[in-house]
Each structure stands twice: as C-alpha cells, then as structure tokens.
Amino acid sequence: MKRSLFLAATILVITLMQVSALTAKKMTILVYPFSNTGEKQYSWVSAGMTDTVISDLCRIENVNVVSEEDRKKSLNEIELAQKGLIGEKGTIKVGRMMGADIIFTGTYVVIGNRIRVFAKLIDVESGRVEQSLKIDGTMDRIFEFQDRIVYGLMAETEKIRIADINPVKITTEDKKRIDSAFRPDTEAFMFYSRGLELKDADPKEALEYFKKALLIQGDYVEALIEAGITAGRELNRFQDAFGFLNRAAKIFARRGDTSSKHYAALMHRTGSVYLSKG
C-alpha cells in the first residue's frame, strides 16, 4: 500500500514538473538605453550600443527581446517621453508595460579611446537591481566590448529564477551566432548610431547619416533597413525606402540568412512601410 502511494506521489510530481515545463515561457528582456555620463559628443554611443545589444540578444534562442521600436511606442503611450523618463522607477514601469521580466541598462563614459560601462540587471517584478557590472574597453574595439556586455549580463541572468519562466542558458550555438555576426566598419557604425539618435527628432538629418554609413559600407544591412524605414514612414519617400529595403533583403538572401529573427524583423518593418504608403 505504502509503495503504491509512493509511486502515485512520484508520478504526480513528475507530471506536475512536466506540465510546469510545458507552460513555462521564455524570459523577456528589455534593453533600456545606457545613459552617457561623459562628454556630449559621445551621446551617439547610447543608440548604437542599445542597437547592438538587442541584436546580439536576438541571436539567443531561449529569450524574447523587446525591440527598441516597441519600447519607444510604450513611452508615448504612458506619456513619459516628454518627461525624459528619469530614474529607475520609470524604466521599470516601461518594463512592466512591455511584459519584460528583466531589464538591461546602465551608464557609460568615454574618455579618449577608453570606454567604461556600469551595467545593471533589474528584476522587473521586484524592482530590484539584481546585479551590477563594471566593464572597460576601447572605442576602436567597440563591437567586442559590446559583446562582453551581453555575455556578462547573460551570465548573471542565468542565475535568476522566476516563477513560470524557463531558466535562461546561453548555448555554444548562441555564442557562435553572436561571434560570427556581421560587424561594420567603426566609422560607418558611428554614422549609423548618429542616425539612430536623431531619427525621431530629425528624420531628414538621420537619413543623411544612414546614407553616410552606407557610402562607407554598402552591405551594412542595419543601415539599409533604418534608411528604408526613415525614408518611407517618416519622410514619405517611398521609392527610396523600398530601394533600401530591397537591397537589405537581397543581402540576407546572399548570406543565406532568411530564416533568422533579423530577416523576419525586416519583413515586418517592410510591411509597415507598405501600410504607411496606403
């Protein structure tokens, strides 16, 4: 009798564990732009760093990532954009609205060729800063530096357990995808980042920066996509927009990368330009 009860209890526990595993969802991460605490001339680093960190995270299979575009939409909806969203409370509010479990954010300072980031990992549910990291690097190796930020924050994220959320584990394949990702010329990245920084306030000037990036590196897919979105949705220059977006799609096809999250995002954003055109 006792053995039967033990077996029944064991089966029940295993069943509950399997159901829990099946119903658990992927962890959702929001990257909130890192704030510049140094000279204003390096303000563009924030936009570029946010873009790269999101791009790297999208190459990790078992996490969901809030896009920068969706984050900005949420700011408008809760009317915090005009207030500058100062402080962690505002950041957490955005995270909750977007359904995020974890927020990656922090500050940075550039002095000469040196860059230092103080990165924070925030648990949205509790509102606590779970971990802080100090990471040093150089501007001439900015992409390697940004990858280190991602790996450092993901290593800390792996330690976090949240109810009904699958534990995060970055795999060897994830790392291969991040390490083998296309990295543009450093100067092209600077122009691209300046475009990202300006595109909401001055889309015409932003488009010029994206085009400068493309003059340096014509196969810079991210610059092509942002140029297409800006030309189409913001400036109603639809012929130019589809030209940029079609070039991006051809590069994805040439690289054999049409099954990636990044290609899916391109298709979605191209569709949004068609909707804008009407």
C-alpha positions as CSV (number, residue, x, y, z in Angstrom):
1,M,0.0,0.0,0.0
2,K,2.7,2.4,1.0
3,R,4.7,1.5,-2.1
4,S,1.7,2.2,-4.3
5,L,1.2,5.6,-2.6
6,F,4.8,6.4,-3.1
7,L,4.7,5.5,-6.8
8,A,1.5,7.5,-7.2
9,A,3.1,10.5,-5.5
10,T,6.2,10.2,-7.6
11,I,4.2,10.1,-10.8
12,L,2.2,13.1,-9.7
13,V,5.4,15.1,-9.0
14,I,6.9,14.2,-12.4
15,T,3.6,15.1,-14.1
16,L,3.5,18.5,-12.4
17,M,7.1,19.1,-13.3
18,Q,6.4,18.3,-17.0
19,V,3.3,20.5,-17.0
20,S,5.2,23.3,-15.4
21,A,8.0,22.9,-18.1
22,L,5.4,23.0,-20.9
23,T,3.5,26.0,-19.6
24,A,6.7,28.0,-18.6
25,K,7.5,30.7,-21.1
26,K,10.7,32.3,-22.4
27,M,12.2,35.1,-20.4
28,T,11.6,38.5,-21.9
29,I,14.4,41.1,-21.8
30,L,14.1,44.8,-22.3
31,V,17.3,46.8,-23.1
32,Y,16.8,50.3,-21.8
33,P,19.3,52.8,-23.4
34,F,22.5,53.3,-21.5
35,S,23.0,56.9,-20.3
36,N,26.0,59.0,-21.2
37,T,27.7,60.5,-18.1
38,G,30.6,62.0,-20.1
39,E,31.1,64.4,-22.9
40,K,28.1,65.2,-25.1
41,Q,30.0,64.4,-28.3
42,Y,29.7,60.7,-27.4
43,S,25.9,60.7,-26.9
44,W,25.6,58.6,-30.1
45,V,27.2,55.6,-28.4
46,S,23.9,55.1,-26.4
47,A,21.8,54.5,-29.5
48,G,24.5,52.3,-31.2
49,M,25.1,50.3,-28.0
50,T,21.4,49.7,-27.5
51,D,21.0,48.5,-31.1
52,T,24.0,46.1,-30.9
53,V,23.0,44.6,-27.5
54,I,19.4,44.0,-28.8
55,S,20.8,42.5,-32.0
56,D,23.1,40.1,-30.0
57,L,20.3,39.1,-27.7
58,C,18.1,38.2,-30.7
59,R,20.6,35.6,-31.6
60,I,19.9,33.7,-28.3
61,E,17.2,31.1,-28.9
62,N,15.6,30.9,-25.5
63,V,14.9,34.5,-24.8
64,N,12.4,37.1,-26.1
65,V,13.7,40.6,-26.7
66,V,11.7,43.9,-26.7
67,S,12.5,45.9,-29.8
68,E,13.7,49.5,-29.4
69,E,10.8,50.5,-31.6
70,D,8.2,48.9,-29.3
71,R,10.0,50.4,-26.3
72,K,9.6,53.9,-27.8
73,K,5.9,53.2,-28.6
74,S,5.3,52.4,-24.9
75,L,6.9,55.6,-23.9
76,N,4.4,57.6,-26.0
77,E,1.5,55.5,-24.6
78,I,2.3,56.2,-21.0
79,E,3.3,59.8,-21.8
80,L,6.7,59.6,-20.3
81,A,8.7,60.5,-23.4
82,Q,8.3,64.3,-22.8
83,K,9.4,63.9,-19.2
84,G,12.7,62.2,-20.1
85,L,11.8,59.1,-18.1
86,I,14.2,59.9,-15.3
87,G,15.1,57.2,-12.8
88,E,14.7,53.5,-12.4
89,K,11.0,53.7,-11.4
90,G,10.2,55.0,-14.9
91,T,12.4,52.3,-16.5
92,I,10.6,49.6,-14.5
93,K,7.2,51.0,-15.5
94,V,8.1,50.6,-19.1
95,G,9.4,47.1,-18.5
96,R,6.1,46.1,-16.8
97,M,4.1,47.6,-19.6
98,M,6.1,45.7,-22.2
99,G,5.8,42.4,-20.3
100,A,9.5,42.2,-19.6
101,D,11.0,40.0,-16.9
102,I,14.5,41.5,-16.8
103,I,15.9,44.9,-17.8
104,F,19.4,45.5,-19.0
105,T,20.5,49.1,-18.6
106,G,23.2,51.3,-17.1
107,T,25.6,54.2,-17.8
108,Y,28.8,54.8,-19.8
109,V,31.6,57.3,-20.1
110,V,34.1,57.8,-22.9
111,I,37.5,59.4,-22.3
112,G,39.7,59.5,-25.3
113,N,39.8,55.9,-26.8
114,R,38.6,54.4,-23.5
115,I,35.1,53.5,-22.6
116,R,33.7,52.3,-19.3
117,V,30.2,50.9,-18.8
118,F,28.4,50.4,-15.5
119,A,25.7,47.8,-16.5
120,K,22.7,46.9,-14.3
121,L,20.4,43.9,-14.4
122,I,16.9,44.8,-12.9
123,D,14.3,42.3,-11.9
124,V,11.0,43.9,-13.2
125,E,8.7,42.1,-10.7
126,S,10.6,43.1,-7.6
127,G,12.1,46.3,-8.9
128,R,15.5,45.3,-7.5
129,V,18.9,45.7,-9.2
130,E,20.0,42.1,-9.1
131,Q,23.5,42.7,-10.3
132,S,25.9,45.5,-11.4
133,L,28.9,45.1,-13.6
134,K,31.8,47.4,-14.5
135,I,33.2,46.7,-17.9
136,D,36.2,48.5,-19.5
137,G,37.1,48.6,-23.2
138,T,38.2,50.7,-26.1
139,M,36.3,52.6,-28.8
140,D,38.4,51.0,-31.6
141,R,37.2,47.6,-30.4
142,I,33.6,48.7,-29.7
143,F,31.9,45.6,-31.1
144,E,34.0,43.2,-29.0
145,F,33.3,45.4,-26.0
146,Q,29.5,45.4,-26.6
147,D,29.6,41.6,-26.9
148,R,31.3,41.4,-23.5
149,I,28.4,43.5,-22.0
150,V,25.9,40.9,-23.4
151,Y,27.9,37.9,-22.1
152,G,28.4,39.5,-18.7
153,L,24.7,40.3,-18.2
154,M,23.6,37.0,-19.6
155,A,25.9,35.1,-17.2
156,E,24.2,36.9,-14.3
157,T,20.7,36.3,-15.9
158,E,21.4,32.6,-15.9
159,K,21.4,32.7,-12.1
160,I,17.9,34.2,-11.8
161,R,14.8,32.1,-11.2
162,I,11.4,33.5,-12.0
163,A,8.1,31.6,-11.5
164,D,6.7,30.2,-14.7
165,I,9.7,31.4,-16.7
166,N,12.2,29.0,-18.2
167,P,15.7,29.4,-16.8
168,V,18.0,31.1,-19.3
169,K,21.0,29.3,-20.7
170,I,23.2,30.7,-23.4
171,T,24.4,27.9,-25.5
172,T,27.5,27.3,-27.6
173,E,25.4,27.7,-30.7
174,D,24.1,31.1,-29.4
175,K,27.7,32.2,-28.8
176,K,28.7,31.2,-32.3
177,R,25.8,33.2,-33.8
178,I,26.9,36.3,-31.8
179,D,30.6,35.9,-32.5
180,S,30.0,35.4,-36.3
181,A,27.6,38.3,-36.7
182,F,28.4,40.9,-39.3
183,R,30.3,43.8,-37.8
184,P,30.5,47.1,-39.8
185,D,33.4,49.5,-40.2
186,T,33.8,51.5,-37.0
187,E,33.2,54.9,-38.8
188,A,30.2,53.5,-40.5
189,F,28.8,52.4,-37.1
190,M,29.4,55.9,-35.7
191,F,27.3,57.5,-38.6
192,Y,24.6,54.8,-38.2
193,S,24.4,55.4,-34.5
194,R,24.1,59.2,-35.0
195,G,21.2,58.4,-37.4
196,L,19.5,56.3,-34.7
197,E,20.0,59.0,-32.2
198,L,18.4,61.6,-34.5
199,K,15.7,59.7,-36.3
200,D,12.7,60.7,-34.0
201,A,13.6,64.4,-33.7
202,D,15.1,65.0,-37.2
203,P,14.4,62.1,-39.6
204,K,15.8,64.0,-42.6
205,E,19.2,64.5,-40.9
206,A,19.0,60.9,-39.6
207,L,18.6,59.6,-43.2
208,E,21.7,61.6,-44.3
209,Y,23.7,59.8,-41.5
210,F,22.4,56.4,-42.6
211,K,23.5,57.2,-46.2
212,K,26.9,58.3,-45.0
213,A,27.2,54.9,-43.3
214,L,26.3,53.2,-46.5
215,L,28.8,55.1,-48.5
216,I,31.5,53.6,-46.3
217,Q,29.9,50.1,-46.2
218,G,27.3,49.4,-48.8
219,D,26.3,46.0,-47.4
220,Y,25.5,47.4,-43.9
221,V,22.1,45.8,-43.5
222,E,21.0,47.6,-40.4
223,A,21.8,51.0,-42.0
224,L,19.8,49.9,-45.1
225,I,16.8,49.0,-43.0
226,E,16.8,52.2,-40.9
227,A,17.3,54.3,-44.1
228,G,14.3,52.5,-45.6
229,I,12.1,52.9,-42.5
230,T,13.0,56.6,-42.1
231,A,12.6,57.4,-45.8
232,G,9.3,55.7,-46.0
233,R,7.4,56.1,-42.7
234,E,8.8,59.4,-41.7
235,L,9.6,61.3,-45.0
236,N,7.1,59.6,-47.4
237,R,9.9,59.0,-49.9
238,F,8.6,55.5,-50.7
239,Q,10.6,54.8,-53.8
240,D,13.9,55.4,-51.9
241,A,12.5,53.4,-49.0
242,F,11.8,50.3,-51.0
243,G,15.1,50.6,-52.7
244,F,16.9,50.5,-49.4
245,L,14.7,47.7,-48.0
246,N,15.1,45.5,-51.2
247,R,18.8,45.9,-51.0
248,A,18.7,44.6,-47.4
249,A,16.6,41.6,-48.4
250,K,19.0,40.7,-51.2
251,I,21.9,40.8,-48.8
252,F,20.1,38.5,-46.3
253,A,19.4,36.1,-49.2
254,R,23.0,36.2,-50.4
255,R,24.2,35.4,-46.9
256,G,21.7,32.5,-46.5
257,D,20.1,34.2,-43.5
258,T,16.5,34.3,-44.5
259,S,15.3,32.1,-41.6
260,S,16.7,34.4,-38.9
261,K,14.8,36.6,-36.5
262,H,16.6,39.6,-38.1
263,Y,15.1,38.7,-41.5
264,A,11.7,38.3,-40.0
265,A,12.0,41.7,-38.5
266,L,13.0,43.1,-41.9
267,M,9.8,41.6,-43.5
268,H,7.7,43.0,-40.7
269,R,9.1,46.5,-41.0
270,T,8.9,46.5,-44.8
271,G,5.2,45.7,-44.3
272,S,4.8,48.7,-42.1
273,V,6.2,50.9,-44.8
274,Y,3.6,49.5,-47.3
275,L,0.9,50.3,-44.7
276,S,2.2,53.8,-44.5
277,K,2.1,54.2,-48.2
278,G,-1.5,53.0,-48.3
